[in-house]
């Protein structure tokens, strides 16, 4: 309709904005590369850009993928997560095998996300899963949905910082009661690299078979989906069937949602590439460190957090600098997501309502407390931990998905 065309923004503006942002990222990467440790920082920036682009285009979200299964028995999202873990697990095994050829019990590879396993970790996973249900996303998805103009994500991230603060205040009693003497289990140290790889790939294969066996094929017609890029499947199929022109290729990459397996494969590759030049992936380190430093300056948290800095994971070092690989990676993730959303014309900001604010804050508090207490989130503890063969990653993930299933069931009955 003519009125619609009049109110629509000029179609050239989003691609121009994306090109301008890419130029800014390029200049930033060049300047960072000139600093001390600049190559690692530049690598982190562009790895973050790639991760944010993949997250946004593939709609890679732990909560959304789990919700698709629990609500519609659509297995594709969870299968993408399994693929990401499997690919990363193989890559981690190769890299860690070159660093530490003979895994020994009691000797852990440095900086790898291998945490203590106790009832505290289970509770952290349950809280994190419930936070995903309340806020509508995991922390990593809230970061990339800033680029789509999400009304809940800014408040969810603010709530996450509050949850971290609460987590710091409750850490010492939990550490004394259970975490201090909890086992830190690295599977290769007990089974060898080959045995740990075979066991974990076997578990992933069994889970994939069960999901495929009991899943329902998605309807060919469009189905309700709250994601802003829900038009993807039909558009992607149409693009794939069209002639291989430059226009169709553009539409296939930037308009339609990427196939689930593409997102899983890309996230898995990015996951193990991260440890080649920097620490494992994690998206809460910067937010947690900033919250810890600010809270400590104001006397809101204990001066001493017993044993916290001795554990690997999404560490929250006091007084951490902004120019760290994890901080730069996070900046790249947000930048890459904005580039993807602008090119797909999915940046649609709007004013938040009261419900967006409340669910964002409450869900974020649960996310932050779970991530701080579990030493990471769905990326840092589940994804990076399980890729490394850490039992803590598997335990956190099981508790998280159990909580999501229960939370969705309760919310359906209450609606």
C-alpha positions in Angstrom: 0.0 0.0 0.0 1.2 3.5 -0.7 0.9 4.5 3.0 3.1 1.6 4.0 5.7 2.6 1.5 5.7 6.2 2.7 6.2 5.2 6.4 8.9 2.6 5.6 12.5 3.5 6.1 14.6 3.8 2.9 15.8 0.3 2.1 19.4 1.5 1.6 19.8 2.8 5.2 20.2 -0.5 7.1 23.0 -1.8 4.8 24.8 1.5 4.9 24.6 1.5 8.7 25.9 -2.1 8.7 28.8 -1.1 6.4 29.6 1.9 8.6 29.7 -0.3 11.7 32.0 -2.8 9.9 34.3 0.0 9.1 34.3 1.1 12.7 35.1 -2.5 13.8 37.9 -2.6 11.2 39.5 0.6 12.5 39.1 -0.6 16.1 40.7 -4.0 15.2 43.6 -2.2 13.6 44.2 0.1 16.6 43.9 -2.8 19.0 46.4 -4.8 17.0 49.0 -2.2 17.7 48.8 -2.6 21.5 50.7 -5.0 23.7 49.0 -8.4 23.3 47.3 -6.7 20.4 47.1 -9.8 18.2 45.2 -11.7 20.8 42.8 -8.8 21.3 42.3 -8.4 17.6 41.6 -12.1 17.3 39.1 -11.9 20.1 37.3 -9.0 18.5 36.9 -10.7 15.1 36.0 -14.0 16.8 33.3 -12.1 18.7 32.0 -10.5 15.5 31.7 -13.9 13.9 30.0 -15.3 17.0 27.5 -12.5 17.1 26.8 -12.7 13.4 26.2 -16.5 13.7 24.1 -16.1 16.8 21.8 -13.6 15.2 21.5 -15.3 11.8 21.0 -18.8 13.1 18.9 -17.7 16.1 21.2 -19.7 18.3 19.6 -19.5 21.7 19.6 -22.3 24.4 16.2 -21.3 25.7 14.5 -20.9 22.3 15.9 -24.3 21.2 14.7 -26.0 24.4 11.3 -24.3 24.2 10.8 -25.5 20.6 11.3 -29.1 21.9 9.1 -28.8 25.0 6.3 -26.9 23.3 6.3 -28.5 19.8 8.6 -31.4 20.0 10.8 -29.8 17.3 14.2 -31.3 17.8 16.2 -29.2 15.4 17.4 -26.6 17.9 18.6 -29.1 20.6 20.2 -31.1 17.8 22.1 -27.9 16.8 23.3 -27.6 20.4 24.4 -31.2 20.4 26.3 -30.7 17.1 28.0 -27.6 18.6 29.2 -29.6 21.6 30.3 -32.5 19.5 32.4 -30.4 17.1 33.9 -28.4 20.0 34.6 -31.6 21.9 36.6 -33.0 19.0 38.5 -29.7 18.6 39.2 -29.4 22.3 40.5 -32.9 22.4 43.0 -32.2 19.7 44.2 -28.9 21.1 44.4 -30.0 24.8 46.1 -33.2 23.6 48.9 -31.1 22.2 49.2 -29.0 25.3 49.0 -31.8 27.9 49.7 -35.1 26.1 49.2 -37.3 29.2 46.1 -36.2 31.2 46.8 -36.9 34.9 44.3 -36.8 37.8 44.8 -33.7 39.9 46.5 -31.8 37.1 44.1 -29.6 35.0 44.8 -27.7 31.8 45.2 -24.0 32.7 42.2 -21.6 32.3 39.9 -24.3 31.0 36.4 -24.2 32.4 36.4 -27.2 34.7 34.5 -26.5 37.9 33.5 -28.2 41.2 30.6 -30.6 41.1 28.2 -30.3 44.1 24.5 -29.6 44.9 25.4 -25.9 44.6 26.1 -26.4 40.9 22.8 -28.2 40.5 20.9 -25.3 42.2 22.8 -22.8 40.0 21.8 -24.6 36.9 18.1 -24.8 38.1 18.1 -21.1 38.8 19.7 -20.2 35.5 17.1 -22.3 33.6 14.3 -20.7 35.4 15.8 -17.3 34.7 15.7 -18.2 31.0 12.0 -19.0 31.2 11.2 -15.8 33.0 13.3 -13.4 30.9 12.8 -15.2 27.6 16.4 -15.9 26.7 19.8 -17.0 28.0 22.5 -14.4 28.7 24.2 -14.8 25.3 20.9 -14.4 23.5 20.1 -11.2 25.5 23.4 -9.8 24.3 22.7 -10.4 20.6 19.1 -9.4 20.9 20.2 -5.9 21.9 20.9 -5.6 18.1 17.2 -6.4 17.4 15.8 -3.8 19.7 14.6 -6.3 22.3 12.5 -4.6 25.0 13.4 -7.1 27.7 17.1 -7.7 27.1 18.5 -4.4 28.5 16.6 -5.0 31.8 17.6 -8.7 31.8 21.2 -7.7 31.6 20.7 -5.2 34.4 19.0 -7.9 36.4 22.0 -10.2 35.6 24.3 -7.7 37.2 22.1 -7.5 40.3 22.1 -11.3 40.3 25.8 -11.4 40.3 25.9 -9.0 43.3 23.6 -11.3 45.2 25.7 -14.3 44.1 28.8 -12.6 45.6 27.0 -12.0 48.8 25.9 -15.7 49.1 29.2 -17.2 47.8 31.1 -17.6 51.1 28.4 -19.6 52.9 27.9 -21.9 49.9 31.6 -22.3 49.5 32.1 -23.3 53.1 29.2 -25.7 53.1 29.8 -27.6 49.9 32.0 -26.0 47.2 35.3 -26.1 49.1 35.5 -29.9 49.2 33.6 -30.7 46.0 35.3 -32.8 43.4 36.6 -31.1 40.2 36.2 -33.8 37.6 38.0 -33.7 34.3 37.0 -36.8 32.4 40.2 -37.2 30.3 42.2 -37.4 33.6 40.2 -40.5 34.5 39.4 -42.1 31.1 42.2 -40.7 28.9 41.5 -38.5 25.9 40.2 -41.4 23.7 37.9 -42.8 26.4 36.5 -39.4 27.4 35.9 -38.5 23.8 34.2 -41.8 23.1 32.0 -41.6 26.2 30.8 -38.1 25.6 30.2 -38.6 21.8 28.3 -41.7 22.8 26.1 -39.7 25.2 25.6 -37.0 22.6 24.7 -39.6 19.9 22.2 -41.2 22.2 20.6 -37.9 23.0 20.4 -37.0 19.3 18.8 -40.4 18.5 16.2 -39.9 21.3 15.4 -36.4 20.1 15.1 -37.5 16.5 13.1 -40.6 17.5 10.5 -38.8 19.6 10.5 -35.5 17.8 7.8 -34.3 15.5 8.7 -33.0 12.0 8.0 -29.2 11.8 4.9 -28.2 9.9 5.6 -27.0 6.4 3.3 -24.0 6.9 4.4 -21.1 9.0 3.9 -21.6 12.7 3.8 -19.1 15.5 7.2 -18.0 16.6 8.0 -15.0 18.8 11.5 -14.5 17.2 11.8 -11.5 15.0 13.3 -13.6 12.2 10.6 -16.2 12.2 10.0 -15.8 8.5 13.2 -17.7 7.9 12.2 -21.2 6.9 9.9 -20.2 4.0 12.3 -17.5 2.8 15.3 -19.8 3.0 13.5 -22.6 1.1 12.5 -20.1 -1.6 16.0 -18.8 -1.8 17.5 -22.3 -2.1 15.1 -23.1 -4.9 15.8 -19.9 -6.9 18.6 -19.5 -9.4 22.1 -19.1 -7.9 22.3 -15.4 -8.5 24.1 -12.8 -6.3 20.6 -11.5 -5.2 19.5 -15.0 -4.2 22.7 -15.6 -2.3 22.3 -12.3 -0.5 18.7 -13.2 0.5 19.8 -16.7 1.6 22.5 -15.3 3.9 21.0 -12.1 5.2 17.2 -12.5 5.0 16.2 -16.1 5.8 17.1 -17.8 9.1 20.1 -20.1 8.7 19.5 -23.8 9.0 19.9 -25.0 12.6 22.8 -27.3 11.8 24.7 -24.3 10.3 24.5 -22.5 13.6 25.5 -25.5 15.6 28.5 -26.3 13.4 29.7 -22.6 13.4 29.4 -22.3 17.2 31.3 -25.5 17.7 34.1 -24.4 15.5 34.3 -20.9 17.1 34.2 -22.6 20.5 37.4 -24.6 20.1 39.2 -21.9 18.0 38.8 -19.6 21.0 41.3 -21.6 23.1 43.9 -21.5 20.4 44.7 -17.8 21.0 42.7 -16.9 24.2 40.7 -18.5 27.0 37.5 -20.5 26.4 34.3 -18.7 25.3 32.3 -16.9 28.0 29.9 -14.0 27.9 29.6 -13.1 31.6 33.2 -12.4 32.6 33.1 -8.7 31.8 29.7 -8.0 33.3 30.6 -10.1 36.4 34.0 -8.4 36.9 32.5 -4.9 36.5 29.8 -5.7 39.0 32.3 -7.2 41.4 34.6 -4.1 41.2 31.7 -1.6 41.6 30.2 -3.6 44.5 33.5 -4.0 46.2 34.2 -0.2 46.0 30.9 0.5 47.7 31.2 -2.2 50.3 28.2 -4.2 49.1 30.0 -7.6 49.0 32.5 -9.3 51.3 36.1 -8.1 50.9 37.2 -11.7 50.6 35.4 -14.3 48.4 36.7 -17.6 49.6 38.3 -19.7 46.8 36.5 -18.0 44.0 39.6 -16.8 42.1 41.1 -20.2 42.3 38.5 -21.8 40.1 38.6 -21.9 36.3 35.5 -20.6 34.6 34.0 -17.3 33.7 36.2 -15.7 36.4 35.2 -12.3 37.9 38.6 -10.8 38.7 38.5 -7.8 40.9 39.6 -4.6 39.3 39.8 -6.2 35.8 40.6 -4.0 32.9 38.2 -3.4 30.1 40.8 -4.2 27.4 40.8 -8.0 28.0 40.1 -10.7 25.4 36.7 -11.5 26.9 35.7 -7.9 27.0 36.8 -7.3 23.4 35.1 -10.5 22.3 31.8 -9.4 23.9 32.1 -6.0 22.1 32.7 -7.9 18.9 29.7 -10.2 19.6 27.4 -7.2 20.0 28.9 -5.5 17.0 28.6 -8.6 14.8 24.9 -9.1 15.9 24.2 -5.4 15.0 25.7 -5.9 11.5 23.6 -9.1 11.0 20.4 -7.5 12.3 20.9 -4.3 10.2 21.5 -6.3 7.0 18.4 -8.5 7.7 16.4 -5.3 8.6 15.6 -6.8 12.0 16.7 -3.9 14.2 13.2 -2.8 15.3 13.5 -0.9 18.6 10.4 0.0 20.6 9.5 1.3 24.0 9.4 -1.4 26.7 6.2 -2.1 28.6 5.9 -2.9 32.3 5.8 -6.6 31.7 9.1 -6.4 29.7 10.8 -4.5 32.5 9.5 -6.9 35.3 10.3 -10.1 33.5 13.6 -8.9 32.3 14.7 -7.8 35.8 13.4 -10.9 37.6 14.7 -13.3 35.0 18.0 -11.5 34.9 18.5 -11.8 38.6 18.0 -15.6 38.4 20.4 -15.7 35.4 23.0 -13.7 37.2 22.9 -15.6 40.4 23.0 -18.9 38.6 25.9 -17.8 36.4 27.9 -16.4 39.2 27.4 -19.5 41.5 27.9 -21.9 38.6 31.0 -20.1 37.5 29.5 -19.4 34.0 26.4 -19.5 32.0 25.1 -21.7 29.1 28.2 -20.6 27.1 30.9 -20.6 29.8 29.9 -23.6 31.9 27.7 -25.8 29.7 29.2 -25.2 26.2 32.9 -24.5 27.0 32.9 -26.9 30.0 31.4 -29.9 28.2 33.6 -29.3 25.2 36.6 -29.6 27.6 35.3 -32.8 29.1 34.3 -31.2 32.4 31.7 -33.1 34.4 30.6 -29.7 35.7 29.4 -28.7 32.2 27.2 -31.7 31.9 25.7 -31.4 35.4 25.0 -27.6 34.9 23.4 -28.3 31.5 21.2 -31.2 32.8 19.9 -29.0 35.6 19.4 -26.1 33.3 17.3 -28.0 30.7 15.3 -29.7 33.5 14.4 -26.3 35.0 13.4 -25.0 31.6 11.1 -28.0 31.0 9.5 -27.6 34.4 9.2 -23.8 34.1 7.5 -24.0 30.7 5.1 -26.7 32.0 4.1 -24.5 35.0 3.7 -21.4 32.8 1.5 -23.3 30.4 -0.8 -24.6 33.2 -1.0 -21.1 34.7 -1.9 -19.4 31.5 
